[in-house]
Amino acid sequence: MYRRILVPLDGSALAAGVLEHLLALARRYRAQLILLTVGPPAAGESRAARGTHWPSTFEAEAYLLRLRDWVRAQGLEARVVVRIGDPAAEILACAEREGADLIVMASRGGGGTPSPFLGSVAARVLRAATVPVLVLRVAAAPPPSRGEGPAVTFPALAPS
């Protein structure tokens, strides 16, 4: 049923927390995970992109490569995509370009959104996606010891 699952990530432990919830589903369908991060444009950073600014695309790619290696160690196939632009627009474009069957993402429950339960990016993706979207509200837990999961091995990168 699901061959390619798109997983948008912003560098936070909260976003990476969806991976632990996604493992069983991905294994069941032998789905490939497409790990995506979207950095803001260099000039005129949009309001939607605040809080997800990567110091460089190199750092963003290195983050995703570490996540990819962790996913592969769990016996799943994964690849990485780094884009620059509006997060919701890039998530939707990537889903179409990569032929994703499902989008799985975390919600921060941020303010100023149409729904008090969804972050603005998640709400925009949910409204416009042409494939199913699974939005998970994942609690950010304090990290255990190194190597026990993506939230620990791959901490959030501080915004610039």
Phi and psi in radians as a Rosetta constraint file:
Dihedral C 1 N 2 CA 2 C 2 CIRCULARHARMONIC -1.946 0.35
Dihedral N 2 CA 2 C 2 N 3 CIRCULARHARMONIC 2.089 0.35
Dihedral C 2 N 3 CA 3 C 3 CIRCULARHARMONIC -1.798 0.35
Dihedral N 3 CA 3 C 3 N 4 CIRCULARHARMONIC -0.630 0.35
Dihedral C 3 N 4 CA 4 C 4 CIRCULARHARMONIC -2.317 0.35
Dihedral N 4 CA 4 C 4 N 5 CIRCULARHARMONIC 2.134 0.35
Dihedral C 4 N 5 CA 5 C 5 CIRCULARHARMONIC -2.004 0.35
Dihedral N 5 CA 5 C 5 N 6 CIRCULARHARMONIC 2.116 0.35
Dihedral C 5 N 6 CA 6 C 6 CIRCULARHARMONIC -1.530 0.35
Dihedral N 6 CA 6 C 6 N 7 CIRCULARHARMONIC 2.258 0.35
Dihedral C 6 N 7 CA 7 C 7 CIRCULARHARMONIC -2.169 0.35
Dihedral N 7 CA 7 C 7 N 8 CIRCULARHARMONIC 1.688 0.35
Dihedral C 7 N 8 CA 8 C 8 CIRCULARHARMONIC -1.267 0.35
Dihedral N 8 CA 8 C 8 N 9 CIRCULARHARMONIC 2.356 0.35
Dihedral C 8 N 9 CA 9 C 9 CIRCULARHARMONIC -2.331 0.35
Dihedral N 9 CA 9 C 9 N 10 CIRCULARHARMONIC 2.483 0.35
Dihedral C 9 N 10 CA 10 C 10 CIRCULARHARMONIC -2.008 0.35
Dihedral N 10 CA 10 C 10 N 11 CIRCULARHARMONIC 0.208 0.35
Dihedral C 10 N 11 CA 11 C 11 CIRCULARHARMONIC 1.625 0.35
Dihedral N 11 CA 11 C 11 N 12 CIRCULARHARMONIC -0.075 0.35
Dihedral C 11 N 12 CA 12 C 12 CIRCULARHARMONIC -1.601 0.35
Dihedral N 12 CA 12 C 12 N 13 CIRCULARHARMONIC 2.690 0.35
Dihedral C 12 N 13 CA 13 C 13 CIRCULARHARMONIC -1.104 0.35
Dihedral N 13 CA 13 C 13 N 14 CIRCULARHARMONIC -0.581 0.35
Dihedral C 13 N 14 CA 14 C 14 CIRCULARHARMONIC -1.051 0.35
Dihedral N 14 CA 14 C 14 N 15 CIRCULARHARMONIC -0.869 0.35
Dihedral C 14 N 15 CA 15 C 15 CIRCULARHARMONIC -1.118 0.35
Dihedral N 15 CA 15 C 15 N 16 CIRCULARHARMONIC -0.757 0.35
Dihedral C 15 N 16 CA 16 C 16 CIRCULARHARMONIC -1.153 0.35
Dihedral N 16 CA 16 C 16 N 17 CIRCULARHARMONIC -0.367 0.35
Dihedral C 16 N 17 CA 17 C 17 CIRCULARHARMONIC -1.073 0.35
Dihedral N 17 CA 17 C 17 N 18 CIRCULARHARMONIC -0.384 0.35
Dihedral C 17 N 18 CA 18 C 18 CIRCULARHARMONIC -1.151 0.35
Dihedral N 18 CA 18 C 18 N 19 CIRCULARHARMONIC -0.466 0.35
Dihedral C 18 N 19 CA 19 C 19 CIRCULARHARMONIC -1.050 0.35
Dihedral N 19 CA 19 C 19 N 20 CIRCULARHARMONIC -0.719 0.35
Dihedral C 19 N 20 CA 20 C 20 CIRCULARHARMONIC -1.116 0.35
Dihedral N 20 CA 20 C 20 N 21 CIRCULARHARMONIC -0.589 0.35
Dihedral C 20 N 21 CA 21 C 21 CIRCULARHARMONIC -1.341 0.35
Dihedral N 21 CA 21 C 21 N 22 CIRCULARHARMONIC -0.389 0.35
Dihedral C 21 N 22 CA 22 C 22 CIRCULARHARMONIC -1.553 0.35
Dihedral N 22 CA 22 C 22 N 23 CIRCULARHARMONIC -0.312 0.35
Dihedral C 22 N 23 CA 23 C 23 CIRCULARHARMONIC -0.959 0.35
Dihedral N 23 CA 23 C 23 N 24 CIRCULARHARMONIC -0.849 0.35
Dihedral C 23 N 24 CA 24 C 24 CIRCULARHARMONIC -1.104 0.35
Dihedral N 24 CA 24 C 24 N 25 CIRCULARHARMONIC -0.736 0.35
Dihedral C 24 N 25 CA 25 C 25 CIRCULARHARMONIC -1.099 0.35
Dihedral N 25 CA 25 C 25 N 26 CIRCULARHARMONIC -0.807 0.35
Dihedral C 25 N 26 CA 26 C 26 CIRCULARHARMONIC -1.108 0.35
Dihedral N 26 CA 26 C 26 N 27 CIRCULARHARMONIC -0.699 0.35
Dihedral C 26 N 27 CA 27 C 27 CIRCULARHARMONIC -1.132 0.35
Dihedral N 27 CA 27 C 27 N 28 CIRCULARHARMONIC -0.765 0.35
Dihedral C 27 N 28 CA 28 C 28 CIRCULARHARMONIC -0.997 0.35
Dihedral N 28 CA 28 C 28 N 29 CIRCULARHARMONIC -0.741 0.35
Dihedral C 28 N 29 CA 29 C 29 CIRCULARHARMONIC -1.720 0.35
Dihedral N 29 CA 29 C 29 N 30 CIRCULARHARMONIC 0.036 0.35
Dihedral C 29 N 30 CA 30 C 30 CIRCULARHARMONIC 0.900 0.35
Dihedral N 30 CA 30 C 30 N 31 CIRCULARHARMONIC 0.782 0.35
Dihedral C 30 N 31 CA 31 C 31 CIRCULARHARMONIC -1.488 0.35
Dihedral N 31 CA 31 C 31 N 32 CIRCULARHARMONIC 2.570 0.35
Dihedral C 31 N 32 CA 32 C 32 CIRCULARHARMONIC -1.495 0.35
Dihedral N 32 CA 32 C 32 N 33 CIRCULARHARMONIC 2.368 0.35
Dihedral C 32 N 33 CA 33 C 33 CIRCULARHARMONIC -1.664 0.35
Dihedral N 33 CA 33 C 33 N 34 CIRCULARHARMONIC 2.314 0.35
Dihedral C 33 N 34 CA 34 C 34 CIRCULARHARMONIC -1.882 0.35
Dihedral N 34 CA 34 C 34 N 35 CIRCULARHARMONIC 1.890 0.35
Dihedral C 34 N 35 CA 35 C 35 CIRCULARHARMONIC -1.588 0.35
Dihedral N 35 CA 35 C 35 N 36 CIRCULARHARMONIC 2.062 0.35
Dihedral C 35 N 36 CA 36 C 36 CIRCULARHARMONIC -2.096 0.35
Dihedral N 36 CA 36 C 36 N 37 CIRCULARHARMONIC 2.411 0.35
Dihedral C 36 N 37 CA 37 C 37 CIRCULARHARMONIC -2.294 0.35
Dihedral N 37 CA 37 C 37 N 38 CIRCULARHARMONIC 2.565 0.35
Dihedral C 37 N 38 CA 38 C 38 CIRCULARHARMONIC -2.167 0.35
Dihedral N 38 CA 38 C 38 N 39 CIRCULARHARMONIC 2.102 0.35
Dihedral C 38 N 39 CA 39 C 39 CIRCULARHARMONIC -1.679 0.35
Dihedral N 39 CA 39 C 39 N 40 CIRCULARHARMONIC 2.707 0.35
Dihedral C 39 N 40 CA 40 C 40 CIRCULARHARMONIC -1.287 0.35
Dihedral N 40 CA 40 C 40 N 41 CIRCULARHARMONIC 2.759 0.35
Dihedral C 40 N 41 CA 41 C 41 CIRCULARHARMONIC -1.064 0.35
Dihedral N 41 CA 41 C 41 N 42 CIRCULARHARMONIC 2.669 0.35
Dihedral C 41 N 42 CA 42 C 42 CIRCULARHARMONIC -1.066 0.35
Dihedral N 42 CA 42 C 42 N 43 CIRCULARHARMONIC -0.758 0.35
Dihedral C 42 N 43 CA 43 C 43 CIRCULARHARMONIC -2.006 0.35
Dihedral N 43 CA 43 C 43 N 44 CIRCULARHARMONIC 2.559 0.35
Dihedral C 43 N 44 CA 44 C 44 CIRCULARHARMONIC 1.154 0.35
Dihedral N 44 CA 44 C 44 N 45 CIRCULARHARMONIC 0.786 0.35
Dihedral C 44 N 45 CA 45 C 45 CIRCULARHARMONIC -0.880 0.35
Dihedral N 45 CA 45 C 45 N 46 CIRCULARHARMONIC 2.239 0.35
Dihedral C 45 N 46 CA 46 C 46 CIRCULARHARMONIC -1.311 0.35
Dihedral N 46 CA 46 C 46 N 47 CIRCULARHARMONIC 2.779 0.35
Dihedral C 46 N 47 CA 47 C 47 CIRCULARHARMONIC -1.050 0.35
Dihedral N 47 CA 47 C 47 N 48 CIRCULARHARMONIC -0.675 0.35
Dihedral C 47 N 48 CA 48 C 48 CIRCULARHARMONIC -1.135 0.35
Dihedral N 48 CA 48 C 48 N 49 CIRCULARHARMONIC -0.457 0.35
Dihedral C 48 N 49 CA 49 C 49 CIRCULARHARMONIC -1.508 0.35
Dihedral N 49 CA 49 C 49 N 50 CIRCULARHARMONIC -0.213 0.35
Dihedral C 49 N 50 CA 50 C 50 CIRCULARHARMONIC -1.046 0.35
Dihedral N 50 CA 50 C 50 N 51 CIRCULARHARMONIC 2.467 0.35
Dihedral C 50 N 51 CA 51 C 51 CIRCULARHARMONIC 1.525 0.35
Dihedral N 51 CA 51 C 51 N 52 CIRCULARHARMONIC -0.109 0.35
Dihedral C 51 N 52 CA 52 C 52 CIRCULARHARMONIC -2.143 0.35
Dihedral N 52 CA 52 C 52 N 53 CIRCULARHARMONIC 0.314 0.35
Dihedral C 52 N 53 CA 53 C 53 CIRCULARHARMONIC -1.247 0.35
Dihedral N 53 CA 53 C 53 N 54 CIRCULARHARMONIC 2.177 0.35
Dihedral C 53 N 54 CA 54 C 54 CIRCULARHARMONIC -1.656 0.35
Dihedral N 54 CA 54 C 54 N 55 CIRCULARHARMONIC 2.380 0.35
Dihedral C 54 N 55 CA 55 C 55 CIRCULARHARMONIC -0.984 0.35
Dihedral N 55 CA 55 C 55 N 56 CIRCULARHARMONIC -0.521 0.35
Dihedral C 55 N 56 CA 56 C 56 CIRCULARHARMONIC -2.834 0.35
Dihedral N 56 CA 56 C 56 N 57 CIRCULARHARMONIC 2.765 0.35
Dihedral C 56 N 57 CA 57 C 57 CIRCULARHARMONIC -1.169 0.35
Dihedral N 57 CA 57 C 57 N 58 CIRCULARHARMONIC -0.483 0.35
Dihedral C 57 N 58 CA 58 C 58 CIRCULARHARMONIC -1.064 0.35
Dihedral N 58 CA 58 C 58 N 59 CIRCULARHARMONIC -0.786 0.35
Dihedral C 58 N 59 CA 59 C 59 CIRCULARHARMONIC -1.128 0.35
Dihedral N 59 CA 59 C 59 N 60 CIRCULARHARMONIC -0.696 0.35
Dihedral C 59 N 60 CA 60 C 60 CIRCULARHARMONIC -1.109 0.35
Dihedral N 60 CA 60 C 60 N 61 CIRCULARHARMONIC -0.761 0.35
Dihedral C 60 N 61 CA 61 C 61 CIRCULARHARMONIC -1.155 0.35
Dihedral N 61 CA 61 C 61 N 62 CIRCULARHARMONIC -0.701 0.35
Dihedral C 61 N 62 CA 62 C 62 CIRCULARHARMONIC -1.073 0.35
Dihedral N 62 CA 62 C 62 N 63 CIRCULARHARMONIC -0.721 0.35
Dihedral C 62 N 63 CA 63 C 63 CIRCULARHARMONIC -1.018 0.35
Dihedral N 63 CA 63 C 63 N 64 CIRCULARHARMONIC -0.859 0.35
Dihedral C 63 N 64 CA 64 C 64 CIRCULARHARMONIC -1.172 0.35
Dihedral N 64 CA 64 C 64 N 65 CIRCULARHARMONIC -0.609 0.35
Dihedral C 64 N 65 CA 65 C 65 CIRCULARHARMONIC -1.136 0.35
Dihedral N 65 CA 65 C 65 N 66 CIRCULARHARMONIC -0.654 0.35
Dihedral C 65 N 66 CA 66 C 66 CIRCULARHARMONIC -1.138 0.35
Dihedral N 66 CA 66 C 66 N 67 CIRCULARHARMONIC -0.719 0.35
Dihedral C 66 N 67 CA 67 C 67 CIRCULARHARMONIC -1.112 0.35
Dihedral N 67 CA 67 C 67 N 68 CIRCULARHARMONIC -0.761 0.35
Dihedral C 67 N 68 CA 68 C 68 CIRCULARHARMONIC -1.013 0.35
Dihedral N 68 CA 68 C 68 N 69 CIRCULARHARMONIC -0.767 0.35
Dihedral C 68 N 69 CA 69 C 69 CIRCULARHARMONIC -1.091 0.35
Dihedral N 69 CA 69 C 69 N 70 CIRCULARHARMONIC -0.688 0.35
Dihedral C 69 N 70 CA 70 C 70 CIRCULARHARMONIC -1.122 0.35
Dihedral N 70 CA 70 C 70 N 71 CIRCULARHARMONIC -0.762 0.35
Dihedral C 70 N 71 CA 71 C 71 CIRCULARHARMONIC -1.094 0.35
Dihedral N 71 CA 71 C 71 N 72 CIRCULARHARMONIC -0.764 0.35
Dihedral C 71 N 72 CA 72 C 72 CIRCULARHARMONIC -1.100 0.35
Dihedral N 72 CA 72 C 72 N 73 CIRCULARHARMONIC -0.630 0.35
Dihedral C 72 N 73 CA 73 C 73 CIRCULARHARMONIC -1.135 0.35
Dihedral N 73 CA 73 C 73 N 74 CIRCULARHARMONIC -0.370 0.35
Dihedral C 73 N 74 CA 74 C 74 CIRCULARHARMONIC -1.504 0.35
Dihedral N 74 CA 74 C 74 N 75 CIRCULARHARMONIC 0.053 0.35
Dihedral C 74 N 75 CA 75 C 75 CIRCULARHARMONIC 1.534 0.35
Dihedral N 75 CA 75 C 75 N 76 CIRCULARHARMONIC 0.319 0.35
Dihedral C 75 N 76 CA 76 C 76 CIRCULARHARMONIC -2.014 0.35
Dihedral N 76 CA 76 C 76 N 77 CIRCULARHARMONIC 2.736 0.35
Dihedral C 76 N 77 CA 77 C 77 CIRCULARHARMONIC -1.576 0.35
Dihedral N 77 CA 77 C 77 N 78 CIRCULARHARMONIC 2.413 0.35
Dihedral C 77 N 78 CA 78 C 78 CIRCULARHARMONIC -2.612 0.35
Dihedral N 78 CA 78 C 78 N 79 CIRCULARHARMONIC 2.617 0.35
Dihedral C 78 N 79 CA 79 C 79 CIRCULARHARMONIC -2.414 0.35
Dihedral N 79 CA 79 C 79 N 80 CIRCULARHARMONIC 2.902 0.35
Dihedral C 79 N 80 CA 80 C 80 CIRCULARHARMONIC -2.078 0.35
Dihedral N 80 CA 80 C 80 N 81 CIRCULARHARMONIC 2.599 0.35
Dihedral C 80 N 81 CA 81 C 81 CIRCULARHARMONIC -2.423 0.35
Dihedral N 81 CA 81 C 81 N 82 CIRCULARHARMONIC 2.260 0.35
Dihedral C 81 N 82 CA 82 C 82 CIRCULARHARMONIC -2.059 0.35
Dihedral N 82 CA 82 C 82 N 83 CIRCULARHARMONIC 2.231 0.35
Dihedral C 82 N 83 CA 83 C 83 CIRCULARHARMONIC -2.257 0.35
Dihedral N 83 CA 83 C 83 N 84 CIRCULARHARMONIC 2.797 0.35
Dihedral C 83 N 84 CA 84 C 84 CIRCULARHARMONIC -2.101 0.35
Dihedral N 84 CA 84 C 84 N 85 CIRCULARHARMONIC 2.319 0.35
Dihedral C 84 N 85 CA 85 C 85 CIRCULARHARMONIC 2.577 0.35
Dihedral N 85 CA 85 C 85 N 86 CIRCULARHARMONIC -2.778 0.35
Dihedral C 85 N 86 CA 86 C 86 CIRCULARHARMONIC -1.269 0.35
Dihedral N 86 CA 86 C 86 N 87 CIRCULARHARMONIC 2.173 0.35
Dihedral C 86 N 87 CA 87 C 87 CIRCULARHARMONIC -0.957 0.35
Dihedral N 87 CA 87 C 87 N 88 CIRCULARHARMONIC -0.886 0.35
Dihedral C 87 N 88 CA 88 C 88 CIRCULARHARMONIC -1.105 0.35
Dihedral N 88 CA 88 C 88 N 89 CIRCULARHARMONIC -0.774 0.35
Dihedral C 88 N 89 CA 89 C 89 CIRCULARHARMONIC -1.094 0.35
Dihedral N 89 CA 89 C 89 N 90 CIRCULARHARMONIC -0.726 0.35
Dihedral C 89 N 90 CA 90 C 90 CIRCULARHARMONIC -1.218 0.35
Dihedral N 90 CA 90 C 90 N 91 CIRCULARHARMONIC -0.630 0.35
Dihedral C 90 N 91 CA 91 C 91 CIRCULARHARMONIC -1.085 0.35
Dihedral N 91 CA 91 C 91 N 92 CIRCULARHARMONIC -0.827 0.35
Dihedral C 91 N 92 CA 92 C 92 CIRCULARHARMONIC -1.119 0.35
Dihedral N 92 CA 92 C 92 N 93 CIRCULARHARMONIC -0.735 0.35
Dihedral C 92 N 93 CA 93 C 93 CIRCULARHARMONIC -1.137 0.35
Dihedral N 93 CA 93 C 93 N 94 CIRCULARHARMONIC -0.716 0.35
Dihedral C 93 N 94 CA 94 C 94 CIRCULARHARMONIC -1.140 0.35
Dihedral N 94 CA 94 C 94 N 95 CIRCULARHARMONIC -0.715 0.35
Dihedral C 94 N 95 CA 95 C 95 CIRCULARHARMONIC -1.019 0.35
Dihedral N 95 CA 95 C 95 N 96 CIRCULARHARMONIC -0.753 0.35
Dihedral C 95 N 96 CA 96 C 96 CIRCULARHARMONIC -1.226 0.35
Dihedral N 96 CA 96 C 96 N 97 CIRCULARHARMONIC -0.832 0.35
Dihedral C 96 N 97 CA 97 C 97 CIRCULARHARMONIC -1.061 0.35
Dihedral N 97 CA 97 C 97 N 98 CIRCULARHARMONIC -0.697 0.35
Dihedral C 97 N 98 CA 98 C 98 CIRCULARHARMONIC -1.571 0.35
Dihedral N 98 CA 98 C 98 N 99 CIRCULARHARMONIC -0.075 0.35
Dihedral C 98 N 99 CA 99 C 99 CIRCULARHARMONIC 1.189 0.35
Dihedral N 99 CA 99 C 99 N 100 CIRCULARHARMONIC 0.665 0.35
Dihedral C 99 N 100 CA 100 C 100 CIRCULARHARMONIC -1.170 0.35
Dihedral N 100 CA 100 C 100 N 101 CIRCULARHARMONIC 2.443 0.35
Dihedral C 100 N 101 CA 101 C 101 CIRCULARHARMONIC -1.634 0.35
Dihedral N 101 CA 101 C 101 N 102 CIRCULARHARMONIC -0.306 0.35
Dihedral C 101 N 102 CA 102 C 102 CIRCULARHARMONIC -2.721 0.35
Dihedral N 102 CA 102 C 102 N 103 CIRCULARHARMONIC 2.507 0.35
Dihedral C 102 N 103 CA 103 C 103 CIRCULARHARMONIC -2.014 0.35
Dihedral N 103 CA 103 C 103 N 104 CIRCULARHARMONIC 2.224 0.35
Dihedral C 103 N 104 CA 104 C 104 CIRCULARHARMONIC -2.122 0.35
Dihedral N 104 CA 104 C 104 N 105 CIRCULARHARMONIC 2.139 0.35
Dihedral C 104 N 105 CA 105 C 105 CIRCULARHARMONIC -2.537 0.35
Dihedral N 105 CA 105 C 105 N 106 CIRCULARHARMONIC 2.807 0.35
Dihedral C 105 N 106 CA 106 C 106 CIRCULARHARMONIC -1.558 0.35
Dihedral N 106 CA 106 C 106 N 107 CIRCULARHARMONIC 2.703 0.35
Dihedral C 106 N 107 CA 107 C 107 CIRCULARHARMONIC -2.065 0.35
Dihedral N 107 CA 107 C 107 N 108 CIRCULARHARMONIC 2.336 0.35
Dihedral C 107 N 108 CA 108 C 108 CIRCULARHARMONIC -1.487 0.35
Dihedral N 108 CA 108 C 108 N 109 CIRCULARHARMONIC -0.340 0.35
Dihedral C 108 N 109 CA 109 C 109 CIRCULARHARMONIC 1.201 0.35
Dihedral N 109 CA 109 C 109 N 110 CIRCULARHARMONIC 0.646 0.35
Dihedral C 109 N 110 CA 110 C 110 CIRCULARHARMONIC -1.175 0.35
Dihedral N 110 CA 110 C 110 N 111 CIRCULARHARMONIC 2.822 0.35
Dihedral C 110 N 111 CA 111 C 111 CIRCULARHARMONIC -1.416 0.35
Dihedral N 111 CA 111 C 111 N 112 CIRCULARHARMONIC 2.907 0.35
Dihedral C 111 N 112 CA 112 C 112 CIRCULARHARMONIC 1.301 0.35
Dihedral N 112 CA 112 C 112 N 113 CIRCULARHARMONIC 0.405 0.35
Dihedral C 112 N 113 CA 113 C 113 CIRCULARHARMONIC -1.951 0.35
Dihedral N 113 CA 113 C 113 N 114 CIRCULARHARMONIC 2.879 0.35
Dihedral C 113 N 114 CA 114 C 114 CIRCULARHARMONIC -1.081 0.35
Dihedral N 114 CA 114 C 114 N 115 CIRCULARHARMONIC -0.506 0.35
Dihedral C 114 N 115 CA 115 C 115 CIRCULARHARMONIC -2.107 0.35
Dihedral N 115 CA 115 C 115 N 116 CIRCULARHARMONIC 2.389 0.35
Dihedral C 115 N 116 CA 116 C 116 CIRCULARHARMONIC -1.253 0.35
Dihedral N 116 CA 116 C 116 N 117 CIRCULARHARMONIC -0.096 0.35
Dihedral C 116 N 117 CA 117 C 117 CIRCULARHARMONIC -1.810 0.35
Dihedral N 117 CA 117 C 117 N 118 CIRCULARHARMONIC -0.201 0.35
Dihedral C 117 N 118 CA 118 C 118 CIRCULARHARMONIC -2.081 0.35
Dihedral N 118 CA 118 C 118 N 119 CIRCULARHARMONIC 2.527 0.35
Dihedral C 118 N 119 CA 119 C 119 CIRCULARHARMONIC -1.238 0.35
Dihedral N 119 CA 119 C 119 N 120 CIRCULARHARMONIC 2.835 0.35
Dihedral C 119 N 120 CA 120 C 120 CIRCULARHARMONIC -1.107 0.35
Dihedral N 120 CA 120 C 120 N 121 CIRCULARHARMONIC -0.679 0.35
Dihedral C 120 N 121 CA 121 C 121 CIRCULARHARMONIC -1.159 0.35
Dihedral N 121 CA 121 C 121 N 122 CIRCULARHARMONIC -0.822 0.35
Dihedral C 121 N 122 CA 122 C 122 CIRCULARHARMONIC -1.051 0.35
Dihedral N 122 CA 122 C 122 N 123 CIRCULARHARMONIC -0.720 0.35
Dihedral C 122 N 123 CA 123 C 123 CIRCULARHARMONIC -1.112 0.35
Dihedral N 123 CA 123 C 123 N 124 CIRCULARHARMONIC -0.748 0.35
Dihedral C 123 N 124 CA 124 C 124 CIRCULARHARMONIC -1.141 0.35
Dihedral N 124 CA 124 C 124 N 125 CIRCULARHARMONIC -0.729 0.35
Dihedral C 124 N 125 CA 125 C 125 CIRCULARHARMONIC -1.139 0.35
Dihedral N 125 CA 125 C 125 N 126 CIRCULARHARMONIC -0.775 0.35
Dihedral C 125 N 126 CA 126 C 126 CIRCULARHARMONIC -1.027 0.35
Dihedral N 126 CA 126 C 126 N 127 CIRCULARHARMONIC -0.735 0.35
Dihedral C 126 N 127 CA 127 C 127 CIRCULARHARMONIC -1.205 0.35
Dihedral N 127 CA 127 C 127 N 128 CIRCULARHARMONIC -0.615 0.35
Dihedral C 127 N 128 CA 128 C 128 CIRCULARHARMONIC -1.822 0.35
Dihedral N 128 CA 128 C 128 N 129 CIRCULARHARMONIC -0.201 0.35
Dihedral C 128 N 129 CA 129 C 129 CIRCULARHARMONIC -1.165 0.35
Dihedral N 129 CA 129 C 129 N 130 CIRCULARHARMONIC 2.544 0.35
Dihedral C 129 N 130 CA 130 C 130 CIRCULARHARMONIC -1.751 0.35
Dihedral N 130 CA 130 C 130 N 131 CIRCULARHARMONIC -0.002 0.35
Dihedral C 130 N 131 CA 131 C 131 CIRCULARHARMONIC -2.146 0.35
Dihedral N 131 CA 131 C 131 N 132 CIRCULARHARMONIC 2.848 0.35
Dihedral C 131 N 132 CA 132 C 132 CIRCULARHARMONIC -1.026 0.35
Dihedral N 132 CA 132 C 132 N 133 CIRCULARHARMONIC 2.533 0.35
Dihedral C 132 N 133 CA 133 C 133 CIRCULARHARMONIC -2.181 0.35
Dihedral N 133 CA 133 C 133 N 134 CIRCULARHARMONIC 2.192 0.35
Dihedral C 133 N 134 CA 134 C 134 CIRCULARHARMONIC -1.872 0.35
Dihedral N 134 CA 134 C 134 N 135 CIRCULARHARMONIC 1.978 0.35
Dihedral C 134 N 135 CA 135 C 135 CIRCULARHARMONIC -1.840 0.35
Dihedral N 135 CA 135 C 135 N 136 CIRCULARHARMONIC 2.094 0.35
Dihedral C 135 N 136 CA 136 C 136 CIRCULARHARMONIC -1.874 0.35
Dihedral N 136 CA 136 C 136 N 137 CIRCULARHARMONIC 2.356 0.35
Dihedral C 136 N 137 CA 137 C 137 CIRCULARHARMONIC -1.671 0.35
Dihedral N 137 CA 137 C 137 N 138 CIRCULARHARMONIC 1.800 0.35
Dihedral C 137 N 138 CA 138 C 138 CIRCULARHARMONIC -1.864 0.35
Dihedral N 138 CA 138 C 138 N 139 CIRCULARHARMONIC 2.271 0.35
Dihedral C 138 N 139 CA 139 C 139 CIRCULARHARMONIC -1.322 0.35
Dihedral N 139 CA 139 C 139 N 140 CIRCULARHARMONIC 2.366 0.35
Dihedral C 139 N 140 CA 140 C 140 CIRCULARHARMONIC -1.434 0.35
Dihedral N 140 CA 140 C 140 N 141 CIRCULARHARMONIC 2.011 0.35
Dihedral C 140 N 141 CA 141 C 141 CIRCULARHARMONIC -1.793 0.35
Dihedral N 141 CA 141 C 141 N 142 CIRCULARHARMONIC 2.702 0.35
Dihedral C 141 N 142 CA 142 C 142 CIRCULARHARMONIC -1.110 0.35
Dihedral N 142 CA 142 C 142 N 143 CIRCULARHARMONIC 2.439 0.35
Dihedral C 142 N 143 CA 143 C 143 CIRCULARHARMONIC -1.188 0.35
Dihedral N 143 CA 143 C 143 N 144 CIRCULARHARMONIC 2.325 0.35
Dihedral C 143 N 144 CA 144 C 144 CIRCULARHARMONIC -1.317 0.35
Dihedral N 144 CA 144 C 144 N 145 CIRCULARHARMONIC -2.855 0.35
Dihedral C 144 N 145 CA 145 C 145 CIRCULARHARMONIC -1.197 0.35
Dihedral N 145 CA 145 C 145 N 146 CIRCULARHARMONIC 2.750 0.35
Dihedral C 145 N 146 CA 146 C 146 CIRCULARHARMONIC -0.937 0.35
Dihedral N 146 CA 146 C 146 N 147 CIRCULARHARMONIC 2.394 0.35
Dihedral C 146 N 147 CA 147 C 147 CIRCULARHARMONIC 1.610 0.35
Dihedral N 147 CA 147 C 147 N 148 CIRCULARHARMONIC -0.014 0.35
Dihedral C 147 N 148 CA 148 C 148 CIRCULARHARMONIC -1.539 0.35
Dihedral N 148 CA 148 C 148 N 149 CIRCULARHARMONIC 0.031 0.35
Dihedral C 148 N 149 CA 149 C 149 CIRCULARHARMONIC 2.803 0.35
Dihedral N 149 CA 149 C 149 N 150 CIRCULARHARMONIC 3.003 0.35
Dihedral C 149 N 150 CA 150 C 150 CIRCULARHARMONIC -1.125 0.35
Dihedral N 150 CA 150 C 150 N 151 CIRCULARHARMONIC -0.538 0.35
Dihedral C 150 N 151 CA 151 C 151 CIRCULARHARMONIC -1.186 0.35
Dihedral N 151 CA 151 C 151 N 152 CIRCULARHARMONIC -0.447 0.35
Dihedral C 151 N 152 CA 152 C 152 CIRCULARHARMONIC -1.578 0.35
Dihedral N 152 CA 152 C 152 N 153 CIRCULARHARMONIC -0.859 0.35
Dihedral C 152 N 153 CA 153 C 153 CIRCULARHARMONIC -1.244 0.35
Dihedral N 153 CA 153 C 153 N 154 CIRCULARHARMONIC -0.422 0.35
Dihedral C 153 N 154 CA 154 C 154 CIRCULARHARMONIC -2.253 0.35
Dihedral N 154 CA 154 C 154 N 155 CIRCULARHARMONIC 1.301 0.35
Dihedral C 154 N 155 CA 155 C 155 CIRCULARHARMONIC -1.198 0.35
Dihedral N 155 CA 155 C 155 N 156 CIRCULARHARMONIC 2.834 0.35
Dihedral C 155 N 156 CA 156 C 156 CIRCULARHARMONIC -1.079 0.35
Dihedral N 156 CA 156 C 156 N 157 CIRCULARHARMONIC 2.500 0.35
Dihedral C 156 N 157 CA 157 C 157 CIRCULARHARMONIC -1.592 0.35
Dihedral N 157 CA 157 C 157 N 158 CIRCULARHARMONIC 2.338 0.35
Dihedral C 157 N 158 CA 158 C 158 CIRCULARHARMONIC -1.208 0.35
Dihedral N 158 CA 158 C 158 N 159 CIRCULARHARMONIC 2.335 0.35
Dihedral C 158 N 159 CA 159 C 159 CIRCULARHARMONIC -1.114 0.35
Dihedral N 159 CA 159 C 159 N 160 CIRCULARHARMONIC 2.628 0.35
